[in-house]
Amino acid sequence: MILLQGTGPVPESLPLRLRILPARRRILQRVYLREYFHLCLGCKEEMEKWIPLQAAARPNEDIPGEKAELLVRIEKGLANQPFFKE
């Protein structure tokens, strides 16, 4: 899920074939998730619990432009977990 969502905006200076990658990723993500949840009913809630942990592993990969977005996802995801609520 994290890999399919990718990073932030693509620079305008890139060739068109590379600028359309985010749109292709979104289509692939929708198709993948639709099939995944079709095969695994009730898995959406379980998968959402793991997203912050998967995001937490990615900043060490030093992918340009990704770290700030991942940190937001980590904080948001952990804030929604029952063991972090006050």
CNS distance restraints for C-alpha pairs under 8 A (distance, minus, plus):
assign (resid   1 and name CA) (resid   5 and name CA) 6.25 0.50 0.50
assign (resid   1 and name CA) (resid  29 and name CA) 7.17 0.50 0.50
assign (resid   1 and name CA) (resid  51 and name CA) 7.65 0.50 0.50
assign (resid   2 and name CA) (resid   6 and name CA) 6.63 0.50 0.50
assign (resid   2 and name CA) (resid  51 and name CA) 7.22 0.50 0.50
assign (resid   2 and name CA) (resid  54 and name CA) 7.22 0.50 0.50
assign (resid   2 and name CA) (resid  55 and name CA) 6.66 0.50 0.50
assign (resid   4 and name CA) (resid  25 and name CA) 5.68 0.50 0.50
assign (resid   4 and name CA) (resid  26 and name CA) 7.22 0.50 0.50
assign (resid   4 and name CA) (resid  28 and name CA) 7.38 0.50 0.50
assign (resid   4 and name CA) (resid  29 and name CA) 5.77 0.50 0.50
assign (resid   5 and name CA) (resid  22 and name CA) 7.91 0.50 0.50
assign (resid   5 and name CA) (resid  25 and name CA) 6.55 0.50 0.50
assign (resid   5 and name CA) (resid  26 and name CA) 6.78 0.50 0.50
assign (resid   5 and name CA) (resid  29 and name CA) 7.20 0.50 0.50
assign (resid   6 and name CA) (resid  22 and name CA) 7.31 0.50 0.50
assign (resid   6 and name CA) (resid  25 and name CA) 7.50 0.50 0.50
assign (resid   6 and name CA) (resid  66 and name CA) 7.90 0.50 0.50
assign (resid   7 and name CA) (resid  65 and name CA) 6.46 0.50 0.50
assign (resid   7 and name CA) (resid  66 and name CA) 5.14 0.50 0.50
assign (resid   7 and name CA) (resid  69 and name CA) 7.43 0.50 0.50
assign (resid   8 and name CA) (resid  65 and name CA) 6.51 0.50 0.50
assign (resid   8 and name CA) (resid  66 and name CA) 6.81 0.50 0.50
assign (resid   8 and name CA) (resid  69 and name CA) 7.56 0.50 0.50
assign (resid  10 and name CA) (resid  14 and name CA) 7.53 0.50 0.50
assign (resid  10 and name CA) (resid  19 and name CA) 5.86 0.50 0.50
assign (resid  10 and name CA) (resid  22 and name CA) 7.77 0.50 0.50
assign (resid  11 and name CA) (resid  19 and name CA) 7.41 0.50 0.50
assign (resid  12 and name CA) (resid  19 and name CA) 7.21 0.50 0.50
assign (resid  14 and name CA) (resid  18 and name CA) 6.22 0.50 0.50
assign (resid  14 and name CA) (resid  19 and name CA) 6.27 0.50 0.50
assign (resid  15 and name CA) (resid  19 and name CA) 6.40 0.50 0.50
assign (resid  16 and name CA) (resid  20 and name CA) 6.40 0.50 0.50
assign (resid  17 and name CA) (resid  21 and name CA) 7.21 0.50 0.50
assign (resid  20 and name CA) (resid  24 and name CA) 6.49 0.50 0.50
assign (resid  21 and name CA) (resid  25 and name CA) 6.09 0.50 0.50
assign (resid  22 and name CA) (resid  26 and name CA) 6.26 0.50 0.50
assign (resid  23 and name CA) (resid  27 and name CA) 6.39 0.50 0.50
assign (resid  24 and name CA) (resid  28 and name CA) 6.16 0.50 0.50
assign (resid  25 and name CA) (resid  29 and name CA) 5.96 0.50 0.50
assign (resid  26 and name CA) (resid  30 and name CA) 6.19 0.50 0.50
assign (resid  27 and name CA) (resid  31 and name CA) 6.26 0.50 0.50
assign (resid  28 and name CA) (resid  32 and name CA) 5.93 0.50 0.50
assign (resid  29 and name CA) (resid  33 and name CA) 5.99 0.50 0.50
assign (resid  30 and name CA) (resid  34 and name CA) 5.99 0.50 0.50
assign (resid  31 and name CA) (resid  35 and name CA) 6.27 0.50 0.50
assign (resid  32 and name CA) (resid  36 and name CA) 5.99 0.50 0.50
assign (resid  33 and name CA) (resid  37 and name CA) 5.94 0.50 0.50
assign (resid  34 and name CA) (resid  38 and name CA) 6.07 0.50 0.50
assign (resid  35 and name CA) (resid  39 and name CA) 6.25 0.50 0.50
assign (resid  36 and name CA) (resid  40 and name CA) 6.03 0.50 0.50
assign (resid  37 and name CA) (resid  41 and name CA) 5.50 0.50 0.50
assign (resid  37 and name CA) (resid  42 and name CA) 7.30 0.50 0.50
assign (resid  37 and name CA) (resid  43 and name CA) 6.39 0.50 0.50
assign (resid  37 and name CA) (resid  44 and name CA) 6.75 0.50 0.50
assign (resid  42 and name CA) (resid  46 and name CA) 7.64 0.50 0.50
assign (resid  43 and name CA) (resid  47 and name CA) 6.00 0.50 0.50
assign (resid  44 and name CA) (resid  48 and name CA) 6.18 0.50 0.50
assign (resid  45 and name CA) (resid  49 and name CA) 6.55 0.50 0.50
assign (resid  46 and name CA) (resid  50 and name CA) 6.96 0.50 0.50
assign (resid  47 and name CA) (resid  51 and name CA) 6.64 0.50 0.50
assign (resid  48 and name CA) (resid  52 and name CA) 7.93 0.50 0.50
assign (resid  49 and name CA) (resid  53 and name CA) 7.98 0.50 0.50
assign (resid  49 and name CA) (resid  77 and name CA) 7.39 0.50 0.50
assign (resid  49 and name CA) (resid  81 and name CA) 7.29 0.50 0.50
assign (resid  50 and name CA) (resid  54 and name CA) 6.22 0.50 0.50
assign (resid  51 and name CA) (resid  55 and name CA) 6.00 0.50 0.50
assign (resid  51 and name CA) (resid  74 and name CA) 7.83 0.50 0.50
assign (resid  51 and name CA) (resid  77 and name CA) 7.11 0.50 0.50
assign (resid  52 and name CA) (resid  56 and name CA) 6.05 0.50 0.50
assign (resid  52 and name CA) (resid  73 and name CA) 6.31 0.50 0.50
assign (resid  52 and name CA) (resid  74 and name CA) 4.49 0.50 0.50
assign (resid  52 and name CA) (resid  75 and name CA) 7.59 0.50 0.50
assign (resid  52 and name CA) (resid  76 and name CA) 7.92 0.50 0.50
assign (resid  52 and name CA) (resid  77 and name CA) 5.13 0.50 0.50
assign (resid  52 and name CA) (resid  78 and name CA) 6.34 0.50 0.50
assign (resid  53 and name CA) (resid  57 and name CA) 6.65 0.50 0.50
assign (resid  53 and name CA) (resid  74 and name CA) 7.20 0.50 0.50
assign (resid  54 and name CA) (resid  58 and name CA) 6.90 0.50 0.50
assign (resid  55 and name CA) (resid  59 and name CA) 7.48 0.50 0.50
assign (resid  55 and name CA) (resid  70 and name CA) 5.71 0.50 0.50
assign (resid  55 and name CA) (resid  71 and name CA) 7.67 0.50 0.50
assign (resid  55 and name CA) (resid  73 and name CA) 7.02 0.50 0.50
assign (resid  55 and name CA) (resid  74 and name CA) 6.15 0.50 0.50
assign (resid  56 and name CA) (resid  70 and name CA) 7.19 0.50 0.50
assign (resid  56 and name CA) (resid  71 and name CA) 7.45 0.50 0.50
assign (resid  56 and name CA) (resid  74 and name CA) 6.26 0.50 0.50
assign (resid  58 and name CA) (resid  62 and name CA) 7.73 0.50 0.50
assign (resid  58 and name CA) (resid  67 and name CA) 7.87 0.50 0.50
assign (resid  58 and name CA) (resid  70 and name CA) 7.56 0.50 0.50
assign (resid  59 and name CA) (resid  63 and name CA) 7.33 0.50 0.50
assign (resid  59 and name CA) (resid  66 and name CA) 7.36 0.50 0.50
assign (resid  59 and name CA) (resid  67 and name CA) 5.28 0.50 0.50
assign (resid  59 and name CA) (resid  70 and name CA) 7.06 0.50 0.50
assign (resid  62 and name CA) (resid  66 and name CA) 7.77 0.50 0.50
assign (resid  62 and name CA) (resid  67 and name CA) 7.31 0.50 0.50
assign (resid  63 and name CA) (resid  67 and name CA) 7.23 0.50 0.50
assign (resid  65 and name CA) (resid  69 and name CA) 7.80 0.50 0.50
assign (resid  66 and name CA) (resid  70 and name CA) 6.19 0.50 0.50
assign (resid  67 and name CA) (resid  71 and name CA) 6.23 0.50 0.50
assign (resid  68 and name CA) (resid  72 and name CA) 6.48 0.50 0.50
assign (resid  69 and name CA) (resid  73 and name CA) 6.40 0.50 0.50
assign (resid  70 and name CA) (resid  74 and name CA) 6.11 0.50 0.50
assign (resid  71 and name CA) (resid  75 and name CA) 6.22 0.50 0.50
assign (resid  72 and name CA) (resid  76 and name CA) 6.05 0.50 0.50
assign (resid  73 and name CA) (resid  77 and name CA) 5.83 0.50 0.50
assign (resid  74 and name CA) (resid  78 and name CA) 6.01 0.50 0.50
assign (resid  75 and name CA) (resid  79 and name CA) 6.03 0.50 0.50
assign (resid  76 and name CA) (resid  80 and name CA) 6.56 0.50 0.50
assign (resid  77 and name CA) (resid  81 and name CA) 6.78 0.50 0.50
assign (resid  78 and name CA) (resid  84 and name CA) 6.60 0.50 0.50
assign (resid  79 and name CA) (resid  84 and name CA) 6.03 0.50 0.50
assign (resid  79 and name CA) (resid  85 and name CA) 6.61 0.50 0.50
assign (resid  80 and name CA) (resid  84 and name CA) 7.47 0.50 0.50
assign (resid  80 and name CA) (resid  85 and name CA) 7.40 0.50 0.50
assign (resid  81 and name CA) (resid  85 and name CA) 6.79 0.50 0.50
